[in-house]
Amino acid sequence: MPVLDWIGKKAVVNHHQDVPYRLIHCDSELSAGDPDSGNLLVQGDNLEALKALLPYYAGKVKCIYIDPPYNTGNEGWVYNDNVNSPEIKAWLGKIVGKEAEDLSRHDKWLCMMYPRLRLLRDFLREDGVIFVSIDDEEIHHIRILMDAIFKEKNFISQLIWKSRQNKDNRNITGVSTDHEYILAYGNRLRGDERNTNQYSNPDNDPRGPWVSGNMVGIATKDARPNLHFDLVNPFTGINYGCPNMGWRYDRKRIAHMIDEGRILWPSSPEGRPRAKNFYADLKEKFTGFSSIVGSEIYTRNGTKVIDEIFGERKFDFPKPYELIQKLVEQVAEPGDIVMDSFSGSGTTGHAVLSLNAQDNGDRKFILVEMDEKIASEITSERLRQIIKGYNRGGDPNKPVEGLGGGFRYCQLGTPLFNEFGDIDAAVSFPDLAAHIFFSETGTPLPKKADGSTPLIGEHKKKLVYLLFSAAEQGFAREDAGNVLTPDVLAGLPPLPEDFEGSRVIYAEGCTVTADRLKAENIVFKQIPYQIEGS
């Protein structure tokens, strides 16, 4: 397999392992709708955000869609389409070192993309699919990158999207580039729903609706002599001869079709017999998904939606949510998780909410946006408006009904672990409790844990406890209260009436016997080693 090399590659191929794990804090004021919807919008560097999310969602995401910077060099857009943002330049200088000064913009782009794609791979389910939008600027590079990270054998297709309807007459090459690409890697796409309108039952066949199918073959007599013979209607004696390319079926198969009444016989010998193909016999209810995707859906559709929501041009060249919705519905069933770590204006979140509203599904989205201004003023505001409803273009006479749902707005906080693998000294009991509860249950703490009780929360017949002393971390001392002893166990808050679930207790040490833990349905997890993300 071809290997792609570039300046700075050695510095980034394993960098995802060194990215510090950060805490995630949810801001209720910037969140909207149903707080328990399971949807997240995380503001922060997407590399650090992905690492922070990994303990909760590793191997659980069914569909990933990303629309990374195309690296056109354009810095004038609201969402810079290059790698010269201050954040990326600072990151390259830190990770790549002095060599970063010699990087071409393609080298920079590859350095930026590699660790982010590598982390995304860890989120994907075994049956999941990742889609990547890109154009001619970097398609040749990212195709090889994707082959290496997601494996060449998992390549599904290089889809083509006709992104513009009108030709661009200003291009110095004389060619109007009217398309973009969407790379797909992973398991497989579902396909398009078969059009059943073509099936009917004009003769009231008890086997149900059917459609007539071609019986003429595609092979020469030299290639397939067994398919070349005269076909005679045994009921009328009409001989239909043999087509130049023979028949699609051999004599034995046709004899079987005749016995089952599956052939339509023309009244004229010049006609061609056709097969009765029954809908009930279809093994697959879907046809192939066209590699030309999003017919009649152009970039301007996405721009129009932004204009209608905000009443002005707030974001340049957003993808149409209808395009992303077509991709998502190919992969994600109700209840599945959809991720976008280059969320921009929030198109993927819009697509998921729209699809859920159509089929009453409960798909979840996880969005990450680096730019704080875009995340708080555009991404979250767009989601908020489509959730509750808005007036198109600000006109109260043009209301748009809300799609429902909700999301939590989150930001990255303190690194949880220091360079030695210990819990960072700045991490407080509420910080650690929130992380442990989220990683253990997959849901945020309903109420902030203040340390007044070791019981930090309950979720689906599971009680989660934390014995932790910020001042004594790293030392398992009974007098510090960070060790699970028989006395501590006996002093835990009483179990709820008729409780039949399990208890998970995090502490820096344990002196309770394994037999007693098992008898009382308790799982002990040692801090920091058994905390996900450590």
C-alpha positions, 0 to 999 in steps of 0.5 A: 500500500502506498505510504504518505510522508510529509515534514512533521509526520514523525511528530504527530503519528503518535501524538494522540496518545500524549494529548492530556485528558481534560474535564468537561463542564456543561453550561446550563445557560448556553444549553437548550431544550431537553437536557436529557436528550443525550446531545452535546456541543463541546467548545474547545480544540477538537483534538483535546475535546475528542480525547476528553470524550473518548472514555464515554464514547469509545467504540459507540459512535455509529456515524461520523461526519466531518467537514474539515478545512479544505486548505484553500488558503482563504482566510477571509471567511468566518470559518477560516479554510486554512491552517493559519489560525493562531490555535493551529500555528501555536499547536504546530510550533509546540508539537512539531518544533522548529521544523514547523517553520519549514512546513508547506500548507499541505504539511501543516494540514496533514499534521493537523488532520492525522491525530484527529482522524486517529482519535476519531477511529477509536470512536467508531463502532465496528459496524460504523461509517465515517464520512469526510467532505473534501475537495480537489485541494487535499483529496489525493492526500487524505485518501491515502491518509484514510487508507492508512488510518481506517484501512484500505479494505474499509473503503466504501466509496468516493462519493461526488456531490454537485455542490453548485448549480451555476458555472464559475466563469472566473476560474483561471483554468477555464474549468468550472469546478462544480463538485466536491467529494465525500469519502466513506470508510467503514462497514457499508451503506444501507442503500436507497429505499426501493421504489415500490410504485412500479409493483402492481398486481393487474392479474390478481396473482395470489403471490402479490404485486410484481413487475415485469423483468427483462429476460434477454441475456448479455453474453455471446454464444461463444461465451455462454452457449447454454444460454442460446436456444429458441424459446417456445411458449408450450401453451401456444407453440409460438417460437420467439427465437433466440436474441443475439446475446441469448437469454438471461436464464438457462433451459432448466431455470426457464422450465422451472419458471414456466411451471410456476407461471413466472413468464409473460408471453407476448402474443406476437412471435416478434415480441420478447417474453419477460419475467414476473418478478414478485416483490415478496421474493426480494431479499433486499428491500434497498437498492444501491446508494448512488455515488452521485449524492445530494441531487438538487441540493447545493451549497446555496441551500445551506446558506439560505437556511443560515440566512433564514435562521439569523436574518443575515449571513452569519456563516460562509458556505455551510453544508446543506443539512439535507445533504448530511441527513441523506448520509446519516440516514444511510448509517444511523438507526434510531438510538445511534450516535452521530459525531462531528468534530468540525461542526462549524455552524452545526449542520450535522446537529440540524440534520440529526434533529430533522431526521429524528423529527421525520421518523420519531427517532432518538439519534444522538449528536456530539458536536465539537467546535474550536472557535468560542465565538462561533460555538456560542453565537452561531452553532449553539444559537442555530441549534436553539432556534431549530429546536424551539422554532423561529421566524423565517428571516425574522418575519413573524408571518413566516413561522418555522415549527421547532424540531424538538430535542435539546443539547448540552453546551460543554467546555473543556476544563482542567486536565484530569491527570498530570504527567505522572498519571496522577489526578491533577492537584487542581481537580476538585471533588465535584470535578472528579465526581462529574467525570466518574459519573459520566464515564460510569453511566454515560449521562451527566450528574443531575446535581453537582456533587459537593462532597457532603456524601460519598454517594454522587448519583444514581442511574438505572439501578446503579449507585455510584460512590466516590471516596476522594480527598484532594489533599491526600490524593495518591495516598490511601489513608483510612483517616483521610477518608479515601479508603473503603473499609468495613466501617466506611461501607457500613456508614454509607447512606442507606440503600433506597427501598427495594433497591436491587441494583449494583453499587460502584465505589471509587476510592484509593484503597480497599480493605473490604474482602472480595467475598463481602463485596461480591455478596453485597453486589459492590464493584470497587474501582481504584483511583486513579488506575481504574478511572476511564481516561487515566 
